[in-house]
Amino acid sequence: MKEKLKKLFAYYHPYRRLFYSDLFFAILGAAVTLIIPLIIRYITNEVVYFGPEEAKRAVLNLGLVLLGLILLEIFCNFYIAYYGHIMGAKMEADMRRDIFGHYQKLTFAFYDNQKVGHLLSRITSDLFDISELLHHGPEDLVISVIKIIGSFAILLTVNVKLALIMFAFIPVMVIFAFYYNGKMKTAFVHNREKIADINSQIEDSLAGIRVVKSFANENEEMKKFKAGNDNFVSAKKVSYKYMGIYHSGLGAMTTLVTVAVITSGVGMMLSGGVALTDLITFLLYINNFTDPVKKLVSFTEQFQNGYSGFERFLEILSIAPDIADKPGAVDLEKVKGNIEFQDVSFHYEDTSEQVLSSINLKVKAGEYIALVGPSGVGKTTLCSLIPRFYEVSAGKVCIDGTDIRDIRLESLRNHIGIVQQDVYLFAGTIMDNIRYGKPEADDEEVVRAAKRANAHEFIMSFPDGYDTDIGQRGVKLSGGQKQRLSIARVFLKNPPILIFDEATSALDNESEQVVQKSLESLAKDRTTFVIAHRLTTIRNAGKILVLTEEGIAEQGTHKELIEKKGIYESLYHMHF
């Protein structure tokens, strides 16, 4: 826990001046609330017995002092509320930067086992709880301690018996508050899990809204949502029951303290044990010690919520990327594009079943390699090993004789262009999406890339041309148009190694021909891997590899494999 708290406090460091000033004004504000009842006691105890003129002068002066103290208290409260929250927001932003940056480093293997909604809750609600703790926690603690100790010390000087009666309620209030606060904490943790589930379900439903509508399954989605929503409401009911008991109980105890002070005080007054002015002083101080108890308990709640959120935050940060640059990793320079698989095997982390086993393959620079075979034999996985989206379980992959594990990831991936079947376009303009291939490219380079991808013509048919907003995931474009934008993106990147992962399998014949022409243009003089289901698109490949569950079963040109009358020949005739 010590190490975790050290990491938590490290986020204060850049804003330590703001933090210290926030604490200073919190202490000052608490001191003011303790001083005001003392001035009122002085007026009722002393000033009322002065001569008329002297009393008037004293009341006027003390009234101005009280006004000044109230203005000072207003300023202190404003400073705490405004600048304290700004400090909290900045620290939250720093944490969000850290966790988002870490998300960027984590590999496909991590995301294969995660729900986006749960990851979002770590970067939103969890971080909000942490920032509330970092901002409110220290000031609430300081204010509470000052008010409780200060009011107790002051009231002891006024009347010891009444002070002890008043403070006898504190242990009862604390025990009650802690018990029900613990119940609330458990319920709120349950709430957070339920809202994360709802977030995941909503994200899933909205991302697949076209599928939902195509099957007319809106009612099914509503049923799924209703189930999650009802679970959330049930969890909320439990937490609100404990919250109701907690707040009503503390409110009742505060009133009980007032009643006890009045009844005890009046009894003491009748026997001459306490003056009326002293009883008024006690009544003025009641809030000064009941409020801190509530604050202390809310601090424990904040601490529990914030600290559990911080533990979840550290949990993500502690997940080391299973693929990272090794010490001394080098940059790729003057890449030719020779690729070699040396006895490569691969299986996913959560299973021992081999996806690829003892693959040996040499690909010369500029060669056009096609991968064919049934689904599930590892064609995409084989290609995903080249940019190190997954790490080989055994063997090694080399580019120009260098093991890819000895190359910096950024450098490695900068030299590989990937065109996938499922094109992901970001919300924004066509220009922005093409420029994603090379963020520093100027408009002229973007247009040139679009022309080479046979995309310029359809782009210019839109009223806004390259400034056309394409909507979320490019929903305003056809499949062929989206694919050509993804090809333009790779043209702009201009890498020496290409991977086409079933890039035309989802297109109609006309779009396929246009896209195929763009792909062939892009592949010229580059080492190219093509994963294809439509065998017409790979007839001109320099080498075709036929993958089965046993590995590479056949390899050769289209003509050689047809003449061999093996697996490829039967696959080919199946298509025609």
Number of C-alpha atoms within 10 A of each C-alpha: 7 7 8 13 12 10 13 17 11 13 17 19 11 12 14 13 11 16 21 13 15 26 22 16 21 25 20 16 21 22 18 17 19 19 16 18 20 15 16 20 19 15 19 16 14 11 19 15 11 13 10 11 9 13 16 14 14 16 16 12 12 17 15 12 14 18 13 12 18 16 12 16 20 13 14 22 19 13 16 24 14 13 17 24 18 14 22 24 18 17 23 24 16 13 20 18 13 15 20 16 12 16 17 10 14 18 18 15 17 13 12 8 9 10 16 16 18 17 18 15 19 20 20 12 15 22 24 21 20 27 25 20 24 27 25 21 21 16 24 22 19 17 22 24 19 20 24 20 12 18 23 20 13 18 21 14 9 17 17 14 15 23 19 13 15 22 17 12 16 18 11 12 18 15 12 17 23 17 12 18 21 15 17 22 19 14 20 18 16 16 21 18 15 21 21 21 22 22 21 18 19 17 15 15 18 12 13 11 14 12 13 16 10 9 8 11 13 15 10 11 18 13 12 15 18 13 12 19 17 12 17 20 14 14 20 17 14 18 20 15 13 19 18 14 16 19 14 12 16 21 13 11 18 20 14 14 21 18 13 16 21 17 12 17 25 17 13 17 15 10 9 10 13 19 17 15 15 19 22 17 21 26 18 18 22 18 17 22 22 24 17 21 22 19 20 21 22 19 23 21 19 22 20 20 22 23 21 16 22 25 18 15 20 15 10 16 17 10 12 12 17 13 17 16 14 12 8 9 15 17 12 20 9 8 13 16 25 19 23 22 21 17 15 20 21 23 18 14 11 8 8 9 11 15 19 25 20 17 19 16 14 12 18 16 19 19 21 23 23 28 26 23 21 13 12 12 19 21 25 18 17 20 21 18 18 24 23 19 16 21 23 21 15 16 15 21 25 19 21 16 11 16 15 23 21 17 20 19 21 12 15 20 18 18 19 20 23 22 24 19 18 15 17 15 22 15 15 16 19 24 21 20 23 29 23 19 21 18 12 9 14 11 14 9 16 25 20 16 25 28 17 19 28 22 25 20 11 12 21 13 10 11 9 12 16 21 15 17 17 18 15 13 15 22 14 13 13 12 19 21 19 22 29 30 27 27 31 32 26 25 27 25 21 19 20 22 28 25 24 22 22 19 27 28 17 14 16 11 11 10 18 19 15 17 23 18 16 21 24 15 14 21 23 13 16 19 23 29 24 26 28 20 20 14 18 11 20 22 14 15 18 15 21 25 23 23 23 19 16 13 19 20 14 16 17 17 18 22 11 14 20 17 11 13 10 13 16 25 16 12 17 15 10 8 10 8
